[in-house]
Amino acid sequence: MAQTITRSPQTAKTIHIDRNKIARDMLLRRIGKIGLWLNPVFSYFFLWAPILLLVTFSFNDSRSVSVFQGFTLQWYQNILAGAVGGDATFSTDLMLVSLRNSLFIGFVATVIATVIGTMVALSLVRGNFRGKGIIDSLLFLPVVIPEITQAISLLTFFSLVFSFINRVSNGVVQPTFGFSTIIIGHVVFNISYVAIVVRARLADMNPRLEEAARDLGANEWRTFWRITFPLILPGIISGALLAFTLSLDDFVVTFFVSGPGTTALPVFVYGLLRLTITPEINAISTLILVASTLLIGISMALQGRSAAGS
C-alpha cells in the first residue's frame, strides 16, 4: 500500500510513502535486535555447555557417559580410595604424585615469572630506553600465538640446546627433558600475563607519589619498597595467581617438554582418556575446574579491588 503526499505548487515535489516497505524494514530491524540479543546467548551456550555436561556427569549414578541416571558422590569417593573400575588403569597414589608435580612446577614457575614479569612491567612503564617498542610488542606474543606453536618451538629449542651441549662436552653432559624444561616453558608464557597485569596497575598509579618520595631524599631502591611495591602489590598477587592457574592447567607445553617421572596432572588425565572415559575422569576434571575458577576469581577480585583503591 503506497500513499502519495503532494506539497504546495511552489515546491512542485511529490513524496511517495510505501507503507509495506516501511513495515518490512521495521520487521527486519526487530529481527536484527533479537539476533543481537541471541548472539551472546548462543556463544556462551556453546562455550559452557560441554563444561556443564562434564560437571553434571561427574555426579551421574552410572558409568554411562551419555545417560544421566541419578545423583551420586561415588566417583569422588573412588578417587580418594583409588578404587576405579572399568578398563581405566588408575591409582590414587599416581594421581597425587602428578598433582604434587603440578603444584611444584606451578609454584616455581610462578615465582620466577612474577619476579621477571614485574621487572618488565616496571621497565616499560617507568623506563625510557632503546628497543622499548620492540619489547612492548614481543610482550603480547606468547598471549596471541597458538599454544601448539609455542610448544613445538620450545621442543625444537631444547633439542638444539641439548644437542649443542652434548657435542661441546663430548657426551660428558647429557641434559634431558624434565622439571627444568617444563618450568622454563611455563615461565616463558607466564611472564607476559604477569607483566600485563602489573603494567595495568602501574598505569593507574599516580607517579607523583614516587616523585615526592625522591624529593624527600629517598633513593630509587627505598622508593620502590616503601611506595611503589605496596601500591602495586595487589596487581603482583593477582598476576601471580593467574600465572599459577595457567601453569596448573597447561597441557600442551607440558606434554611436549616433559620427561620421564615428571608427569603433571593434566598429562595424567590425558593418559586416562587414552584408555577409556570413566566418571572418575569427569570428577577429576571438575575438581581441576573448581580450583582454577577459584584462583581466577581471587585474581580478578584483587585486580578490581586495586583498581577501585587507586
C-alpha positions in Angstrom: 0.0 0.0 0.0 1.5 3.3 -1.1 0.5 6.8 0.0 1.2 9.9 -2.0 1.7 13.3 -0.4 1.7 16.3 -2.7 3.3 19.5 -1.5 2.4 23.1 -2.4 2.7 24.2 -6.1 5.7 26.3 -5.1 7.8 23.2 -4.4 6.2 21.0 -7.1 7.6 17.9 -5.5 5.7 14.7 -4.6 6.7 12.3 -1.9 5.7 8.6 -2.2 5.4 6.6 1.1 5.4 2.8 0.7 3.9 1.6 4.0 4.6 -2.1 3.1 8.3 -1.3 2.6 8.4 0.6 6.0 6.7 -2.4 7.7 9.3 -4.8 6.2 12.1 -2.5 7.3 10.7 -2.4 10.8 10.3 -6.2 10.9 14.0 -6.6 9.8 15.0 -4.2 12.5 13.2 -6.1 15.1 14.7 -9.4 13.9 18.1 -7.8 14.0 17.6 -6.7 17.6 16.5 -10.3 18.5 19.6 -11.6 16.7 21.9 -9.3 18.6 20.4 -10.5 21.9 20.6 -14.1 20.9 24.2 -14.0 19.6 25.9 -13.8 23.1 23.4 -16.3 24.4 24.3 -18.9 21.8 28.0 -18.0 22.1 28.1 -18.6 25.9 25.9 -21.7 25.5 28.4 -23.4 23.1 31.3 -22.4 25.4 29.8 -23.5 28.7 27.5 -26.4 27.6 30.4 -29.0 27.4 31.7 -27.9 30.8 28.3 -28.1 32.4 27.8 -31.6 30.9 31.2 -32.7 32.3 30.3 -31.4 35.8 26.8 -33.0 35.6 28.0 -36.4 34.6 30.7 -36.4 37.3 27.7 -36.9 39.7 26.0 -39.5 37.4 24.9 -42.7 39.2 26.0 -44.8 36.3 29.2 -45.5 34.4 27.5 -44.4 31.2 28.8 -41.1 29.9 25.7 -40.5 27.8 22.7 -41.2 30.1 22.2 -39.5 33.4 20.5 -41.9 35.9 20.7 -40.1 39.2 22.9 -38.3 41.6 25.9 -39.8 43.5 29.2 -38.9 45.0 30.7 -42.4 44.4 33.2 -41.3 41.8 34.7 -38.7 44.1 34.9 -41.3 46.8 36.6 -43.7 44.3 39.3 -41.0 43.6 40.1 -40.8 47.3 40.1 -44.5 47.7 41.8 -45.4 44.4 39.0 -47.8 43.5 38.3 -47.0 39.9 36.5 -49.6 37.9 36.2 -50.1 34.2 39.1 -50.5 31.8 41.0 -47.4 33.1 44.3 -48.0 34.9 44.0 -45.7 37.8 46.0 -45.2 41.0 45.3 -42.5 43.6 49.0 -42.6 44.5 49.9 -41.8 40.9 47.3 -39.1 40.8 48.7 -37.5 44.0 52.2 -37.7 42.6 51.1 -35.9 39.4 49.3 -33.3 41.5 52.4 -32.8 43.5 54.4 -32.4 40.3 51.9 -29.8 39.0 52.0 -27.8 42.3 55.8 -27.9 42.3 56.1 -26.8 38.7 53.4 -24.1 39.1 54.9 -22.7 42.3 58.5 -22.4 40.9 57.3 -21.1 37.5 55.0 -18.6 39.2 57.8 -17.2 41.5 60.2 -16.8 38.6 57.6 -15.4 36.2 56.3 -13.0 38.8 59.7 -11.5 39.5 60.7 -11.2 35.8 57.2 -10.0 34.8 57.1 -7.3 37.5 60.6 -6.0 36.4 59.5 -6.0 32.7 56.3 -4.0 33.6 58.3 -1.5 35.7 60.8 -1.0 32.9 58.1 -0.5 30.3 56.1 1.9 32.3 58.8 3.9 34.1 61.8 3.3 31.9 62.9 5.1 28.7 65.4 3.1 26.6 66.1 1.9 23.1 64.1 -1.0 21.9 61.2 -0.3 24.3 58.7 -0.6 21.5 60.1 -3.9 20.4 59.9 -5.4 23.9 56.4 -3.9 24.2 55.3 -5.7 21.0 57.1 -9.0 22.0 55.3 -8.9 25.4 52.0 -9.9 23.8 53.5 -12.6 21.5 53.1 -15.5 23.9 49.5 -14.4 24.5 48.4 -14.4 20.9 50.3 -17.2 19.2 48.8 -20.7 19.3 49.9 -22.8 22.2 50.8 -25.7 20.0 53.2 -23.4 18.0 54.8 -22.3 21.2 55.1 -25.9 22.4 56.8 -27.1 19.2 59.2 -24.1 19.2 60.2 -24.9 22.8 60.7 -28.5 21.9 62.9 -27.6 19.0 64.8 -25.1 21.1 65.6 -27.5 23.9 66.6 -30.2 21.4 69.1 -27.9 19.7 70.5 -26.7 23.0 70.8 -30.2 24.4 72.5 -31.4 21.2 74.9 -28.5 21.3 75.8 -29.1 25.0 76.3 -32.8 24.3 78.7 -32.1 21.4 80.7 -29.4 23.3 81.1 -31.7 26.4 81.9 -34.7 24.2 79.0 -36.6 25.8 80.0 -35.9 29.4 77.0 -33.7 30.0 73.7 -35.1 28.6 70.8 -32.9 29.6 67.3 -34.3 29.3 63.7 -33.2 29.4 62.4 -32.9 32.9 61.2 -30.4 35.5 63.6 -27.8 34.4 62.3 -27.7 30.8 58.7 -27.7 32.0 59.4 -24.8 34.4 61.2 -22.8 31.7 58.4 -23.4 29.2 55.8 -22.2 31.8 57.9 -19.2 32.7 58.1 -18.2 29.0 54.3 -17.7 28.6 53.6 -16.7 32.2 55.9 -13.6 32.1 53.6 -11.9 29.6 50.5 -12.4 31.7 52.2 -11.2 34.9 53.7 -8.2 33.1 50.3 -7.2 31.5 48.5 -7.3 34.9 51.2 -5.4 36.8 51.6 -2.9 34.0 47.9 -2.1 34.2 48.2 -1.5 37.9 51.3 0.8 37.4 49.4 2.7 34.7 46.7 3.6 37.3 49.2 4.6 39.9 50.0 8.3 40.4 53.7 8.8 39.6 53.8 11.9 41.7 53.9 9.7 44.8 57.3 8.3 43.7 58.5 11.8 42.8 57.5 13.1 46.2 59.5 10.3 47.9 62.6 11.1 45.9 62.2 14.8 46.6 62.2 13.9 50.3 65.6 12.2 50.0 64.6 8.6 49.3 66.8 6.7 46.7 65.2 4.6 44.0 65.5 1.4 45.9 63.8 2.8 49.0 61.2 4.5 46.9 60.3 1.2 45.3 60.0 -0.8 48.6 58.2 2.0 50.5 56.0 3.5 47.8 55.8 1.5 44.6 55.8 -2.0 45.8 52.9 -1.7 48.4 50.8 0.1 45.8 51.3 -2.5 43.1 51.2 -5.5 45.4 47.6 -6.4 44.6 48.4 -6.4 41.0 51.5 -8.6 41.6 49.4 -11.1 43.6 46.7 -11.2 41.0 49.3 -11.7 38.3 50.9 -14.5 40.3 47.6 -16.2 40.9 46.8 -16.0 37.2 50.2 -17.4 36.3 49.8 -20.3 38.8 46.4 -21.1 37.4 47.7 -21.2 33.8 50.7 -23.3 34.8 48.4 -25.7 36.8 46.0 -26.1 33.8 48.6 -26.2 31.0 48.7 -29.4 29.0 50.2 -28.7 25.5 53.5 -27.2 26.6 53.8 -29.6 29.5 53.2 -32.6 27.3 55.8 -31.5 24.7 58.7 -30.6 27.1 58.2 -33.2 29.9 60.4 -36.2 30.6 60.2 -39.5 32.5 58.9 -39.1 36.0 57.6 -35.5 35.5 54.0 -36.3 34.7 51.8 -33.3 35.6 48.1 -33.7 36.5 46.7 -32.6 33.0 49.0 -35.1 31.3 47.9 -37.8 33.8 44.3 -37.1 33.0 45.1 -37.3 29.3 46.7 -40.7 29.8 43.5 -41.9 31.4 41.5 -40.6 28.4 43.6 -42.6 26.0 42.3 -45.8 27.7 38.6 -45.1 28.2 36.3 -42.4 29.6 35.1 -43.1 33.1 33.1 -41.0 35.5 36.2 -40.6 37.7 37.9 -38.6 34.9 34.9 -36.3 34.9 35.3 -35.9 38.7 39.0 -35.1 38.4 38.3 -32.6 35.7 35.6 -31.0 37.8 38.0 -30.6 40.7 40.6 -29.0 38.5 37.9 -26.7 37.1 36.8 -25.6 40.6 40.3 -24.9 41.7 41.1 -22.9 38.6 37.9 -20.9 38.8 38.6 -20.0 42.5 42.1 -18.9 41.6 40.9 -16.8 38.7 38.1 -15.4 40.8 40.6 -14.3 43.5 42.9 -12.8 40.9 40.0 -10.8 39.3 38.8 -9.7 42.7 42.3 -8.4 43.6 42.5 -6.5 40.3 39.1 -4.9 40.8 39.9 -4.0 44.4 43.3 -2.5 43.4 41.6 -0.5 40.6 38.9 0.8 43.0 41.5 1.8 45.5 43.6 3.7 43.0 
